[in-house]
Amino acid sequence: MLACGHAEEAARAYEKALRLDPARPATLAKIDRARDLAAAARPKSAPFANARERRDSMAFEDEIRQAGMFAGSGDKQRAEDIYRSILRRDPDHVEAARLLAGIAVEYERLDEAEVFLRRAVSLAPDYPRALVDLANVLREQEKVDEALEAAAQLIELAPEAAESYMVEASALGLAGRHDDAIRAYRTALKLAPDKASAMCSMAHHLKTIGQQDEAIAQYRAAIEARPGYSEAYWSLANLKTFRFTDDETHAMQALLAEDKLDDVARSQVHNALAFDFEARGEYDKAFLNFEQGNIVRRRLEVYDPVDTEATHDRVISMFDEAFLAQPAADPVEPVPIFVIGLPRSGSTLIEQILASHSQVEGTHELSELSKAVQRLRHHAPGQQRYPEFLADMRAGGWAKLGSDYLQTTARHRHGAAFFIDKNPNNFVFAGLIRLALPNAKIINACRHPLDSCLGSFKQMFASGQPFTYDMTELGEYYLQYQRLIEHWHRVLPGYVLDVHYERVVGDLDAEVRRLLDFCGLPFEESCLRFFETTRAVKTASSEQVRQPIYSSSVNLWRNYEQHLDTLIHILEPALLGLPDDVKPDILRVR
């Protein structure tokens, strides 16, 4: 949207994404970037405008406006050229430096953006907007302490602005300090009692720490403050245990009928309605809304299934038995436990069980391993892709990679002997983990192929799973995932433990003992009473894992079987080997 010149719509879309995932750092910088572009042709009206900004807006005013229009229409290069031209003539032009930093953020040149913003702050320490942008970029780089420092400076400078505390709250959320983030949002709401976005963001943190009743109250308050607030409706549905009233259902239907929603909002309302109909047992209506919402959402995503297959080809080719036989790094402490698989396959339940053990701490879906690999790629010669740039790695290099991962995950840990990283996409890194973190444990969360795929299709993710919005792409991705897992079992026998959701539900005691044995941990009764464990849970299953084990999600695909012909056809190789009682009807006759 931003590239097409729809800056106002882009700002709204980024704001929606932020509320879906309040700890996601990249989104805040994009919100401010879109706001800047939307304001390019308007008089200055930002809440943080000050004398320095007004002076800068007068100097080179026409050029600043022209650059903003170029950027808003998608011509970021011409906008960048203008900002750089201004800075050559006036190196102390704060707005040009700040807006150039925004261009750098769009190109993901975060180090460069930070330099420009630190320059802007040094030139205009009384300019809150520059501090907001700096805090955003620091968050995007996960420089949490520095982001919090910038937020503290912002609060000192603009203590009466609600946005100051919202910036602080976002940084606190990224740091996992959810109680402190909630307090910051409460302060923001004292200053701006009707700020629906603060209510919704605070509700996300309340949900994360298990305060569901207050989270629901805040989501509903956000809707009251901003009628038609799609993010709040979606967030209520995403609690999974929530039930809408008839009035709320009718309100969502009216929103869709008005046909005034942008794509993000429309996809969210469809998804919320789908869960509403599912809870009422109206599965045809539910599927129709899941499907319509995903059609809209897929248009907003970039995904190439051919690239996925090619990546897996390269991984299978390089990580063969001979490559994996090379000397690995030394064992590490603390010991990572990677929970991999596809989304919505029971990984949060596995994490909650393990995190209930006295020697294990849960974190969340960490991105640090992927980022550590990307840093290696950045310093590799040429334009090699993963995993080719690792081909010449030896024990010392693997040890450095493992050390880098442990160092960057330290802020998520608090001293336990084991910690959990449940980023499901790490299944592509199993061979790399074996060499860099040789004593790490890898657990593959498995589920019936149709339940696994349907669960992903129903879930509207904040980011990171673009293959889940189209049944064909989803089925093909499942087969690629299965293909890679089978490869790891061949070349690393016994290194990856498959844990089936259905078996956990059917015999919790046996599966918990099996999990703990695999990790080398003694049995503890608390792992059977995982639902009593108090901890932050950031995924869509946060409320479900706070309940005793239940079986209502087993074979849920049966309710939608008549709508799954495309998926069943693609998944046939994975389905034919299953017992007849869990096969689709169309495959039982063969």
C-alpha positions as CSV (number, residue, x, y, z in Angstrom):
1,M,0.0,0.0,0.0
2,L,2.8,2.4,0.9
3,A,4.6,1.7,-2.4
4,C,1.4,2.4,-4.3
5,G,1.0,5.8,-2.7
6,H,-1.7,4.9,-0.2
7,A,0.1,6.3,2.8
8,E,-3.0,7.0,5.0
9,E,-4.2,3.4,4.4
10,A,-0.7,2.0,5.0
11,A,-0.6,3.9,8.3
12,R,-3.9,2.3,9.4
13,A,-2.7,-1.1,8.3
14,Y,0.5,-0.9,10.2
15,E,-1.4,0.3,13.3
16,K,-3.6,-2.8,13.0
17,A,-0.6,-5.1,12.7
18,L,1.0,-3.5,15.8
19,R,-2.1,-4.1,17.8
20,L,-2.2,-7.7,16.8
21,D,1.4,-8.1,17.9
22,P,2.3,-5.3,20.4
23,A,5.9,-6.4,20.8
24,R,6.7,-6.5,17.1
25,P,9.3,-3.7,16.7
26,A,9.3,-3.2,13.0
27,T,5.7,-2.1,12.9
28,L,6.1,1.1,14.9
29,A,8.7,2.5,12.6
30,K,6.5,1.8,9.6
31,I,3.6,3.5,11.3
32,D,5.6,6.7,11.7
33,R,7.0,6.4,8.2
34,A,3.5,6.2,6.7
35,R,2.3,9.0,8.9
36,D,5.1,11.2,7.6
37,L,4.3,10.4,4.0
38,A,0.6,11.0,4.6
39,A,1.4,14.4,6.1
40,A,3.7,15.5,3.2
41,A,1.1,17.6,1.5
42,R,-0.7,18.7,4.6
43,P,0.0,21.5,7.0
44,K,2.0,20.4,10.1
45,S,-0.4,19.1,12.8
46,A,1.7,16.5,14.6
47,P,1.2,16.4,18.4
48,F,4.9,16.7,18.9
49,A,5.6,19.7,16.6
50,N,8.0,22.2,18.1
51,A,9.9,25.4,17.1
52,R,12.7,23.5,15.6
53,E,10.4,21.5,13.4
54,R,8.6,24.6,12.3
55,R,11.9,26.3,11.3
56,D,12.9,23.2,9.3
57,S,9.6,23.0,7.6
58,M,10.1,26.5,6.3
59,A,13.7,25.9,5.1
60,F,13.5,23.8,2.0
61,E,9.7,23.6,2.5
62,D,8.9,22.9,-1.1
63,E,11.6,20.2,-1.5
64,I,10.5,18.5,1.7
65,R,6.9,18.4,0.5
66,Q,8.0,17.2,-3.0
67,A,10.1,14.4,-1.4
68,G,7.2,13.3,0.7
69,M,4.9,13.1,-2.3
70,F,7.5,11.0,-4.2
71,A,7.9,8.7,-1.2
72,G,4.1,8.4,-0.8
73,S,3.8,7.4,-4.5
74,G,6.4,4.7,-4.1
75,D,9.4,6.5,-5.6
76,K,11.5,6.3,-2.5
77,Q,14.8,6.7,-4.5
78,R,13.8,10.2,-5.7
79,A,12.7,11.1,-2.2
80,E,16.0,9.9,-0.8
81,D,17.9,11.9,-3.3
82,I,16.1,15.1,-2.3
83,Y,16.7,14.5,1.4
84,R,20.4,13.9,0.8
85,S,20.6,17.0,-1.4
86,I,19.1,19.1,1.5
87,L,21.6,17.6,3.9
88,R,24.5,18.4,1.7
89,R,23.4,22.1,1.7
90,D,22.4,22.1,5.3
91,P,23.9,19.3,7.3
92,D,21.9,20.4,10.4
93,H,18.5,20.1,8.8
94,V,16.7,17.9,11.4
95,E,13.6,17.1,9.4
96,A,15.6,16.0,6.4
97,A,17.7,13.7,8.6
98,R,14.7,12.3,10.3
99,L,12.8,11.7,7.0
100,L,15.9,10.2,5.4
101,A,16.0,7.8,8.3
102,G,12.5,6.8,7.5
103,I,13.5,5.9,3.9
104,A,16.4,3.9,5.3
105,V,13.9,2.0,7.5
106,E,11.8,1.2,4.4
107,Y,14.9,-0.3,2.8
108,E,15.8,-2.1,6.1
109,R,19.0,-0.2,6.4
110,L,18.5,0.1,10.2
111,D,22.1,1.0,11.1
112,E,22.0,3.9,8.7
113,A,18.6,5.0,10.0
114,E,19.9,4.9,13.6
115,V,22.8,7.2,12.6
116,F,20.5,9.8,11.0
117,L,18.1,9.7,14.0
118,R,20.9,10.0,16.6
119,R,22.1,13.0,14.6
120,A,18.6,14.5,14.6
121,V,18.3,14.0,18.3
122,S,21.7,15.6,19.0
123,L,20.8,18.6,16.9
124,A,17.3,18.9,18.4
125,P,17.1,17.3,21.8
126,D,13.8,19.1,22.4
127,Y,12.1,17.5,19.4
128,P,10.0,14.6,20.6
129,R,9.2,13.2,17.2
130,A,12.9,12.5,16.5
131,L,13.0,10.6,19.8
132,V,9.9,8.6,18.9
133,D,11.5,7.6,15.6
134,L,14.8,6.7,17.3
135,A,13.1,4.5,19.9
136,N,11.2,2.8,17.1
137,V,14.4,2.0,15.2
138,L,16.2,0.8,18.3
139,R,13.3,-1.5,19.0
140,E,13.4,-2.8,15.4
141,Q,17.0,-3.7,16.0
142,E,16.0,-5.2,19.4
143,K,18.3,-2.9,21.2
144,V,15.9,-3.0,24.1
145,D,17.9,-1.1,26.7
146,E,18.7,1.7,24.3
147,A,15.0,1.9,23.2
148,L,13.9,2.2,26.8
149,E,16.5,4.9,27.4
150,A,15.1,6.8,24.4
151,A,11.6,6.3,25.7
152,A,12.6,7.7,29.1
153,Q,14.1,10.8,27.4
154,L,10.8,11.2,25.5
155,I,8.7,11.0,28.7
156,E,10.9,13.6,30.3
157,L,10.5,15.8,27.3
158,A,6.8,15.3,26.7
159,P,5.3,13.9,29.9
160,E,1.8,15.1,29.0
161,A,1.7,13.2,25.7
162,A,0.0,9.8,25.8
163,E,2.2,8.6,22.9
164,S,5.3,9.0,25.0
165,Y,4.0,6.2,27.3
166,M,2.8,4.1,24.4
167,V,6.3,4.2,23.0
168,E,7.7,3.1,26.4
169,A,5.0,0.4,26.7
170,S,6.0,-1.1,23.3
171,A,9.6,-1.3,24.3
172,L,8.7,-2.9,27.6
173,G,6.6,-5.4,25.8
174,L,9.5,-6.4,23.6
175,A,11.6,-6.8,26.8
176,G,9.0,-9.2,28.1
177,R,8.1,-6.8,30.9
178,H,4.3,-7.1,30.4
179,D,3.3,-5.8,33.9
180,D,5.4,-2.6,33.3
181,A,4.0,-2.3,29.8
182,I,0.4,-2.4,31.2
183,R,1.3,0.3,33.7
184,A,2.6,2.5,30.9
185,Y,-0.6,2.0,28.9
186,R,-2.6,2.9,32.0
187,T,-0.7,6.1,32.3
188,A,-1.3,6.9,28.6
189,L,-5.0,6.3,29.1
190,K,-5.1,8.7,32.0
191,L,-3.8,11.3,29.6
192,A,-6.0,10.2,26.7
193,P,-9.0,8.3,28.2
194,D,-10.6,7.6,24.8
195,K,-7.5,6.3,23.0
196,A,-8.8,3.0,21.7
197,S,-5.4,1.9,20.4
198,A,-3.9,2.1,23.9
199,M,-6.8,0.0,25.3
200,C,-6.4,-2.6,22.6
201,S,-2.6,-2.8,23.0
202,M,-2.9,-3.0,26.8
203,A,-5.4,-5.8,26.4
204,H,-2.9,-7.8,24.4
205,H,-0.5,-7.7,27.3
206,L,-3.3,-8.6,29.8
207,K,-4.1,-11.6,27.6
208,T,-0.4,-12.6,27.5
209,I,-0.2,-12.8,31.3
210,G,-3.5,-14.6,31.7
211,Q,-5.7,-11.7,32.9
212,Q,-8.5,-12.6,30.4
213,D,-11.4,-10.9,32.0
214,E,-9.7,-7.5,32.1
215,A,-8.4,-8.1,28.6
216,I,-12.0,-8.7,27.4
217,A,-13.1,-5.5,29.2
218,Q,-10.4,-3.5,27.5
219,Y,-11.1,-4.8,24.0
220,R,-14.8,-4.0,24.5
221,A,-13.9,-0.6,25.8
222,A,-11.9,0.0,22.7
223,I,-14.9,-0.9,20.5
224,E,-17.0,1.5,22.5
225,A,-14.5,4.3,22.1
226,R,-14.1,3.5,18.4
227,P,-17.2,1.8,17.0
228,G,-16.3,-0.7,14.3
229,Y,-12.8,-1.2,15.6
230,S,-11.9,-4.4,13.7
231,E,-8.7,-5.1,15.6
232,A,-10.6,-5.3,18.8
233,Y,-13.2,-7.7,17.4
234,W,-10.5,-9.9,15.9
235,S,-8.6,-9.9,19.2
236,L,-11.7,-11.0,21.1
237,A,-12.1,-13.9,18.7
238,N,-8.5,-14.8,18.9
239,L,-8.9,-15.5,22.6
240,K,-10.4,-18.8,21.3
241,T,-12.4,-19.2,24.5
242,F,-14.5,-16.0,24.1
243,R,-18.1,-15.9,22.9
244,F,-19.6,-12.9,21.1
245,T,-23.1,-11.6,22.0
246,D,-25.7,-11.5,19.3
247,D,-25.4,-7.7,19.2
248,E,-21.7,-8.0,18.6
249,T,-22.3,-10.5,15.9
250,H,-24.7,-8.2,14.2
251,A,-22.3,-5.3,14.5
252,M,-19.6,-7.2,12.7
253,Q,-22.0,-8.3,9.9
254,A,-23.1,-4.6,9.5
255,L,-19.4,-3.6,9.2
256,L,-18.9,-6.0,6.3
257,A,-22.2,-4.9,4.7
258,E,-21.2,-1.3,4.7
259,D,-18.3,-2.2,2.4
260,K,-16.1,0.7,3.8
261,L,-13.4,-1.4,5.4
262,D,-9.8,-1.5,4.1
263,D,-8.3,-4.9,3.4
264,V,-6.7,-5.5,6.8
265,A,-9.9,-4.6,8.6
266,R,-12.1,-6.6,6.3
267,S,-9.9,-9.7,6.8
268,Q,-10.0,-9.3,10.5
269,V,-13.8,-8.9,10.7
270,H,-14.3,-12.0,8.5
271,N,-11.9,-14.0,10.7
272,A,-13.7,-12.9,13.9
273,L,-17.1,-13.7,12.5
274,A,-15.8,-17.1,11.4
275,F,-14.7,-18.0,14.9
276,D,-18.1,-16.7,16.1
277,F,-20.0,-19.0,13.7
278,E,-17.7,-21.9,14.6
279,A,-18.5,-21.5,18.3
280,R,-22.2,-21.6,17.4
281,G,-21.7,-24.8,15.4
282,E,-22.5,-23.1,12.0
283,Y,-19.5,-24.5,10.2
284,D,-20.5,-23.6,6.6
285,K,-20.9,-20.0,7.6
286,A,-17.6,-20.2,9.5
287,F,-15.7,-21.6,6.6
288,L,-17.1,-19.0,4.2
289,N,-15.8,-16.3,6.5
290,F,-12.4,-17.9,7.0
291,E,-12.1,-18.2,3.3
292,Q,-13.2,-14.7,2.4
293,G,-10.9,-13.2,5.0
294,N,-8.0,-15.2,3.8
295,I,-8.6,-14.2,0.1
296,V,-8.3,-10.6,1.2
297,R,-5.3,-11.2,3.4
298,R,-3.4,-13.2,0.8
299,R,-3.4,-10.1,-1.4
300,L,-1.3,-8.4,1.2
301,E,1.3,-11.2,1.5
302,V,4.4,-12.0,-0.5
303,Y,5.1,-15.7,-0.8
304,D,6.7,-17.9,-3.4
305,P,6.1,-21.7,-3.0
306,V,8.8,-22.4,-5.6
307,D,11.3,-20.6,-3.4
308,T,10.3,-22.8,-0.4
309,E,10.9,-25.9,-2.4
310,A,14.2,-24.7,-3.7
311,T,15.4,-23.8,-0.2
312,H,14.5,-27.3,1.0
313,D,16.3,-28.8,-1.9
314,R,19.5,-27.0,-1.0
315,V,19.2,-27.9,2.7
316,I,18.7,-31.6,1.9
317,S,21.5,-31.6,-0.6
318,M,24.0,-29.9,1.8
319,F,23.1,-31.3,5.2
320,D,23.7,-35.0,4.3
321,E,25.2,-37.6,6.6
322,A,28.8,-36.7,5.5
323,F,28.4,-33.0,6.2
324,L,26.8,-33.6,9.6
325,A,29.6,-36.0,10.6
326,Q,32.1,-33.1,10.8
327,P,33.3,-32.0,14.3
328,A,30.6,-30.0,16.0
329,A,30.9,-27.2,18.6
330,D,31.2,-28.1,22.3
331,P,28.1,-28.6,24.3
332,V,26.5,-25.4,25.6
333,E,24.8,-24.1,28.7
334,P,22.0,-23.4,29.2
335,V,20.5,-26.1,26.9
336,P,18.1,-24.9,24.3
337,I,14.9,-26.9,23.6
338,F,13.6,-26.1,20.2
339,V,10.0,-26.8,19.5
340,I,9.5,-26.9,15.8
341,G,6.7,-27.8,13.3
342,L,3.9,-26.1,11.7
343,P,1.8,-23.4,13.4
344,R,-1.3,-24.6,15.3
345,S,0.1,-28.1,15.8
346,G,0.3,-28.2,19.6
347,S,3.7,-26.4,20.1
348,T,2.3,-24.1,22.8
349,L,1.0,-27.0,24.8
350,I,4.4,-28.7,24.6
351,E,6.1,-25.5,25.7
352,Q,3.7,-25.1,28.6
353,I,4.2,-28.7,29.8
354,L,8.0,-28.3,29.7
355,A,8.0,-24.8,31.2
356,S,6.2,-26.2,34.2
357,H,9.3,-28.1,35.1
358,S,11.6,-26.5,37.7
359,Q,14.7,-26.7,35.4
360,V,13.0,-25.3,32.3
361,E,11.9,-21.8,31.4
362,G,9.7,-20.8,28.4
363,T,10.4,-17.8,26.3
364,H,8.3,-17.5,23.1
365,E,8.8,-17.8,19.4
366,L,12.3,-16.4,19.2
367,S,13.8,-15.0,16.0
368,E,17.4,-15.0,17.2
369,L,18.5,-18.1,15.4
370,S,17.3,-16.9,12.1
371,K,18.9,-13.5,12.7
372,A,22.2,-15.1,13.7
373,V,22.2,-17.1,10.4
374,Q,21.4,-13.9,8.5
375,R,24.4,-12.1,10.1
376,L,26.6,-14.9,8.9
377,R,25.2,-14.5,5.4
378,H,25.7,-10.8,5.5
379,H,29.4,-11.3,6.0
380,A,29.8,-14.2,3.5
381,P,31.4,-13.5,0.2
382,G,29.2,-13.2,-2.9
383,Q,25.4,-13.6,-3.0
384,Q,25.2,-17.1,-1.7
385,R,21.8,-18.3,-0.3
386,Y,21.1,-20.4,2.7
387,P,22.6,-22.8,3.4
388,E,25.4,-22.6,0.8
389,F,27.3,-19.9,2.6
390,L,27.8,-22.3,5.5
391,A,29.5,-25.0,3.3
392,D,33.0,-24.2,4.5
393,M,32.1,-23.7,8.2
394,R,34.1,-25.6,10.7
395,A,33.9,-26.3,14.4
396,G,35.1,-22.9,15.4
397,G,32.6,-21.2,13.2
398,W,29.8,-23.4,14.5
399,A,30.8,-22.6,18.0
400,K,30.7,-18.9,17.2
401,L,27.2,-19.2,15.7
402,G,26.0,-21.1,18.8
403,S,27.6,-18.5,21.1
404,D,26.0,-15.7,19.1
405,Y,22.6,-17.3,19.5
406,L,23.0,-17.8,23.3
407,Q,24.2,-14.3,23.8
408,T,21.3,-12.7,21.9
409,T,18.7,-14.9,23.7
410,A,20.1,-14.0,27.1
411,R,17.6,-11.2,27.7
412,H,14.8,-13.8,27.5
413,R,16.3,-16.1,30.1
414,H,16.5,-16.0,33.9
415,G,18.9,-18.7,34.9
416,A,17.3,-22.1,34.3
417,A,19.4,-25.0,33.0
418,F,17.1,-25.3,30.0
419,F,15.1,-22.8,27.9
420,I,12.6,-23.2,25.2
421,D,12.6,-21.6,21.8
422,K,9.3,-22.4,20.1
423,N,9.7,-20.7,16.7
424,P,8.1,-23.3,14.5
425,N,10.0,-22.2,11.4
426,N,13.3,-23.4,13.0
427,F,12.6,-26.9,11.4
428,V,14.7,-25.7,8.5
429,F,17.7,-25.3,10.8
430,A,17.8,-28.7,12.5
431,G,21.1,-29.7,10.9
432,L,22.6,-26.4,11.7
433,I,21.5,-26.7,15.3
434,R,23.1,-30.2,15.5
435,L,26.5,-28.6,14.6
436,A,26.3,-25.3,16.5
437,L,24.4,-26.4,19.6
438,P,25.0,-30.1,19.7
439,N,23.4,-30.9,23.0
440,A,20.2,-28.9,22.1
441,K,16.9,-30.8,22.1
442,I,14.6,-30.6,19.1
443,I,10.9,-31.6,19.5
444,N,8.7,-31.7,16.4
445,A,5.1,-30.8,17.2
446,C,2.9,-33.0,15.0
447,R,-0.8,-33.1,14.4
448,H,-3.2,-34.8,12.0
449,P,-2.3,-33.2,8.6
450,L,-5.8,-31.8,8.0
451,D,-6.2,-30.4,11.6
452,S,-2.7,-28.9,11.3
453,C,-3.5,-27.2,8.0
454,L,-7.0,-26.2,8.9
455,G,-5.7,-24.7,12.2
456,S,-3.2,-22.6,10.2
457,F,-5.9,-21.6,7.7
458,K,-8.2,-20.4,10.4
459,Q,-5.5,-18.4,12.2
460,M,-4.8,-14.9,11.0
461,F,-1.2,-14.3,11.9
462,A,0.3,-10.9,12.7
463,S,3.3,-11.8,10.5
464,G,5.6,-14.6,9.3
465,Q,3.3,-17.3,7.9
466,P,2.3,-16.1,4.5
467,F,1.6,-19.6,3.1
468,T,-1.4,-20.1,5.4
469,Y,-4.0,-18.0,3.5
470,D,-4.4,-20.2,0.4
471,M,-5.4,-23.9,0.6
472,T,-3.2,-25.0,-2.3
473,E,-0.1,-23.2,-1.0
474,L,-0.8,-24.4,2.6
475,G,-1.1,-28.1,1.5
476,E,2.1,-27.8,-0.6
477,Y,3.9,-26.2,2.3
478,Y,2.9,-29.1,4.6
479,L,4.3,-31.6,2.2
480,Q,7.6,-29.6,2.0
481,Y,7.7,-29.5,5.8
482,Q,7.1,-33.2,6.1
483,R,9.7,-33.9,3.4
484,L,12.4,-32.0,5.4
485,I,11.4,-33.6,8.8
486,E,11.8,-37.0,7.1
487,H,15.2,-36.0,5.9
488,W,16.3,-35.0,9.5
489,H,15.1,-38.4,10.7
490,R,17.2,-40.2,8.1
491,V,20.4,-38.2,8.6
492,L,20.1,-37.5,12.3
493,P,18.3,-40.6,13.7
494,G,17.0,-40.0,17.2
495,Y,17.9,-36.3,17.2
496,V,14.4,-35.0,16.6
497,L,11.5,-36.2,18.7
498,D,8.0,-36.3,17.1
499,V,5.3,-35.5,19.6
500,H,1.8,-36.0,18.3
501,Y,-0.9,-33.7,19.7
502,E,-3.5,-36.5,19.6
503,R,-1.3,-38.8,21.7
504,V,-0.7,-36.0,24.3
505,V,-4.5,-35.6,24.6
506,G,-5.1,-39.3,24.7
507,D,-2.4,-40.2,27.3
508,L,-0.9,-37.1,28.9
509,D,1.1,-39.0,31.6
510,A,2.9,-41.2,29.1
511,E,3.7,-38.4,26.7
512,V,4.9,-36.1,29.4
513,R,7.3,-38.8,30.7
514,R,8.4,-39.4,27.1
515,L,9.1,-35.7,26.6
516,L,11.0,-35.4,29.8
517,D,13.1,-38.5,29.2
518,F,14.1,-37.1,25.8
519,C,15.3,-33.9,27.4
520,G,17.1,-35.7,30.1
521,L,14.9,-34.3,32.8
522,P,13.4,-36.1,35.9
523,F,9.7,-36.4,36.1
524,E,7.8,-33.7,38.0
525,E,4.1,-33.8,38.8
526,S,3.8,-30.1,37.9
527,C,4.2,-30.9,34.2
528,L,0.9,-32.8,34.3
529,R,-0.7,-29.8,35.9
530,F,0.7,-27.4,33.3
531,F,-2.5,-25.3,33.3
532,E,-1.7,-24.1,36.8
533,T,1.7,-22.7,35.7
534,T,1.7,-18.9,35.8
535,R,3.8,-17.4,33.0
536,A,3.4,-15.1,30.0
537,V,2.2,-16.9,26.8
538,K,2.2,-14.8,23.7
539,T,0.7,-17.1,21.1
540,A,-2.9,-17.6,19.9
541,S,-3.2,-20.6,22.2
542,S,-2.5,-18.6,25.4
543,E,-5.9,-19.2,26.9
544,Q,-6.2,-22.8,25.8
545,V,-3.0,-23.9,27.6
546,R,-4.3,-22.4,30.8
547,Q,-7.0,-25.1,30.9
548,P,-6.7,-28.8,31.7
549,I,-6.2,-31.1,28.6
550,Y,-9.3,-31.4,26.4
551,S,-10.0,-33.4,23.2
552,S,-12.4,-31.0,21.3
553,S,-9.7,-30.0,18.9
554,V,-8.9,-33.5,17.8
555,N,-10.4,-34.3,14.3
556,L,-11.9,-30.8,14.2
557,W,-11.4,-31.0,10.4
558,R,-14.4,-33.4,10.3
559,N,-16.7,-30.3,10.7
560,Y,-15.3,-28.8,7.6
561,E,-14.6,-31.9,5.5
562,Q,-17.0,-31.0,2.6
563,H,-15.0,-27.8,2.1
564,L,-11.5,-29.4,2.1
565,D,-11.4,-31.3,-1.2
566,T,-8.5,-29.2,-2.6
567,L,-6.5,-29.7,0.6
568,I,-7.3,-33.4,0.8
569,H,-6.2,-33.9,-2.8
570,I,-2.8,-32.2,-2.2
571,L,-2.3,-34.0,1.2
572,E,-3.2,-37.4,-0.2
573,P,0.4,-38.7,0.1
574,A,0.4,-37.8,3.8
575,L,-3.2,-39.1,4.5
576,L,-3.1,-42.5,2.8
577,G,-0.9,-44.0,5.5
578,L,-3.2,-43.0,8.3
579,P,-5.7,-45.5,10.0
580,D,-9.1,-45.6,8.2
581,D,-10.9,-44.0,11.1
582,V,-9.0,-40.7,10.7
583,K,-9.0,-40.6,6.9
584,P,-11.3,-38.4,4.9
585,D,-14.3,-40.3,3.6
586,I,-13.2,-39.8,0.0
587,L,-10.0,-41.8,0.7
588,R,-11.5,-44.6,2.8
589,V,-12.9,-46.4,-0.3
590,R,-9.5,-46.9,-1.9
